[in-house]
Structures are given as structure tokens and as C-alpha cells.
Amino acid sequence: MCEIRLVVTPNSPLLFREIPFLGSSHLDRIGKNAYYEIGMDKLLKSLSLAGKHLSLLDKVFKENYPPYAEITEKLLRLPLYDELRKEVYAGGKKKGIHGYGRQMILGDLLQYIFTGRGYYFAVRGDVQREAFITTIMYVCNQLLLMEDVSVDVSLRNKMLDTLRQGIGSAFFEDYEQELLFGQLRQYEGKIIPSQGREHDSILDSMLPKRVGAVPELLVYASLIRKNYGYVVPLLHAQRLLGNAGVSRGYIVPPDFLLLRSKGETFGIEVGIGKERQIGSFSTVTSIPVFTAGIGSPEQPQPYRCARCGRWIIYCDEVIHLCAKNEEWGEEYDCAQCPLYEGLDEAIERCPHIVYHGRASGDSRELRYHYNCVKTDPGVQSALSARRKIRLIAPIPWVSGLEHLPPDA
């Protein structure tokens, strides 16, 4: 993982190291009087240390305090204790009442950093809130880049080998998962909607909530910087228990609640196709729920490059604008970027320029990494015509909230 380390003091310039594709013109606008680090590696190390701390506490008390050890034995004898264990880590993905989903666990743990603890950092001030949103968006970019294993066989196999060797026997819940893994390891093709679908499930189990975690985090980052109300994340409480003996004894809530003035409460569910779930929650609680997403329902974000199949990430200038709550519209005109001093110069400085239009062989306007289509005659013709802005950077705008007025 890339790591970005920022050190800012009141009387010193911004210091930074190991910052891929990021110039000081972006970083020096993130904030003053703050110290913070951006990088999934640092965050995950801290999460791992917290788990290790709990394990060491458990170990020392089991070995040195008999009453504690007795309760450990009672826990291990509980008939369904292992089923509970599979909700914390499971070696694969399987449907059914006794199923498990490693990808959901990984996604929940990662999102917990931001929606379960990170808000303590975000409320310290405006600079910290901007840093918090910046961090969320960079981590979203890293999650999207992980997804490129669906088209990059060499990278995928390195990932598979590293995970198998690093986790060991716990990596597979049963022989079926091991068999599926072996088939994926031998597969040399892409895993996209048009091919390789038989390997989609096992690949899905390797990554944190594939693509799904990104829209949820981006909607969260948008809600906390807009004036819609106070945001209650429910990403980790997807079954609300209670009313034992009534129906199933639980309800499935939306991803977020908005608490507004005058006693208003609204639910926000990220993604489409959950009408039954939303209807059930609203019927029981009388809380109306909006369906929201990143980008339009017809062309939801994030986007894949229509040529190489890799995911299009959010550029540094867009991240800066979002952190400042100054973004506007659905796309950012690359010609307005401070790094843009002619197209050739811009490409050298920024690899994330996106062409939005038609390319040879495609009948409709799609989005491409400009580097993937820059030699396409049709692309160059469209750019020369200058009838429409074609070189853009996607903005993670939220759809579905158009009729929700700002909170008073």
C-alpha cells in the first residue's frame, strides 16, 4: 500500500515523503496546524495491534487466573460458538443459513476505522475533518485499485499466493473453498461481467466488500460535509435486535440515519434493489428511507475504463475539492486543474485524466483512461472539435437526495 505521511506545525513548511502522483500544490492546501498520516497500511497496523492487545490479555489471564480459564472452557463448549467465530473471520464465502462471508467481514472491519472510531478525530476541528475526508477518499482509491486483480492476472496471483502463505490453514474454511481457490489460481483470464464469472465468488471472498464498500464510504464522506443533518452510520448494525417473539426478533436498517431538526429522522440506503428491505424497515419504524448512490442510477460510480477494464480512481484535485466541500457538478474539467498546462504536460504530471466520449469500436459515450485511448483517431477528432468538455475527472456526487432539503 502507498503511504502518505504529513507533518504540519504552525511555523514550519509541509513535509511529505513517498507520495505517488501527488504534488505539493495539492498537499499544501490540505491544512495547517495538524499532524496526520494517510495510508491504509498505518491504519491496518493499528487495527492489528488492537487485536493483538486483546489476544495477549486473553492469553495472560487464561494462563494465570483459573476462574478466567474456566469461563474460557465454558465458551469453547457452547454448541454454536464456532458459528459466532465465523462472523469475525471465515475462510471463504458460502450462502445459506450456516453460510459465511469473509468479504463482508473485511469490509466491516475496514469501515469501522472511519465510522466506528474515526469520527473522534474528525470532530477536533475543520482541519481534522478535511483530513478525515481526504483519508476516506484515498482509501477508497486503494480499494478500487485492489479490484484491478480482476483484469491483472500477475497481480492477482501475487495476491493469492501472499494470502495463502500468510494466513495458513485458517485461509480455507473447508475443502470446497480450497478447491475453488486452486481453480482460480490456474485461471489466466479476466473476471469481468462477460467472462470468468465462475471464479467471481472465490475472488469476491478475498477482497473487502468488492466495490460495495467504496460507495458506502463515499456517501458517508458526502453526508458529513453537507447540511443534511447529523449522520448515524449503521453499516455495522445491519441487524437491529429486539422485540423478542415478535416476527423474527430483528429488523434490517438502512446504512445511515439522518437526525434533523424538528424531530425529523430519515434513513439512507446505499444502492438499488433493496426495496423489500427498505419497505419492511419503514413499515415497522415509520421512518422514511431514501435510496442513494454515487453517480446516476443509470451510470453508477465508480467507473471501469472501457478499454483496459481497470477502475478509474478519484484524482487529487477532486479529493481536495471534496475535502473543502467545494466540489460542484458531476465531472471536473481537467483544463481547470492547477496541474494542467497543456495536455502533454498534464499527462506527465497526472495519470488519472479521463476521456468521456466515444472511442473506436464503441457505439456510445463511455469513460476511459485517456492514456488508453490517446492514439485513437476518433478520440483526437472529438478533442479537436471542442464541442464538449471531454477530458474530465469524475466527482463522487450523491444521487437520490435531490428532494431532501437542507436541514434548517
ZIWOWO-V12372 format. One record per pair of residues at least 24 apart in sequence whose C-alpha atoms are under 7 Angstrom apart, sorted by the first residue. I is the first residue (numbers start at 1). J is the second residue. Records with the same first field share a line. If there is no record, write none. Layout:
I: J / J
//
This chain:
1: 40 / 41
2: 39
3: 38 / 39 / 41
4: 37 / 38 / 39
5: 36 / 37 / 38
6: 35 / 36 / 37
7: 35 / 36
8: 32 / 33 / 34 / 35
9: 33 / 34
21: 350
22: 316
26: 316 / 317 / 320
30: 130 / 131
31: 127
38: 135
40: 139
90: 173
91: 170 / 171 / 172 / 173
92: 172 / 173 / 177 / 202 / 205
93: 202 / 205
101: 205
102: 205
103: 204 / 205 / 206 / 207 / 208 / 209
104: 208 / 209
106: 208 / 209
107: 208 / 209 / 213
108: 236
115: 233
130: 323 / 324
133: 221 / 323
134: 319 / 323
136: 217
137: 319
140: 214
141: 313 / 314
144: 211 / 311 / 313
145: 311
148: 310 / 311
150: 190 / 191 / 192
151: 190 / 191 / 309 / 310
153: 188 / 189
157: 185
215: 293 / 294
216: 270
218: 396
219: 294 / 398
225: 325
227: 406 / 407
228: 406 / 407
229: 258 / 259 / 260 / 407
230: 258 / 259 / 260
231: 256 / 257 / 258 / 259
232: 256 / 257 / 258
233: 257
251: 281
252: 277 / 281
253: 281
254: 278
260: 407
261: 407 / 408
268: 292
290: 400
291: 400
292: 398 / 399 / 400 / 401
293: 398 / 399 / 400
294: 396 / 397 / 398 / 399
295: 396 / 397 / 398 / 399
296: 399
305: 367 / 368 / 369
306: 366 / 367 / 368
307: 368 / 372
308: 372
314: 393 / 394
315: 352 / 393
318: 395
330: 394 / 395 / 397
331: 392 / 393 / 394 / 395
332: 392 / 393 / 394 / 395
333: 389 / 391 / 392 / 393
334: 391 / 392 / 393
353: 391 / 392 / 393
354: 391 / 392 / 393
355: 390 / 391 / 392
356: 390 / 391 / 392
357: 390
//
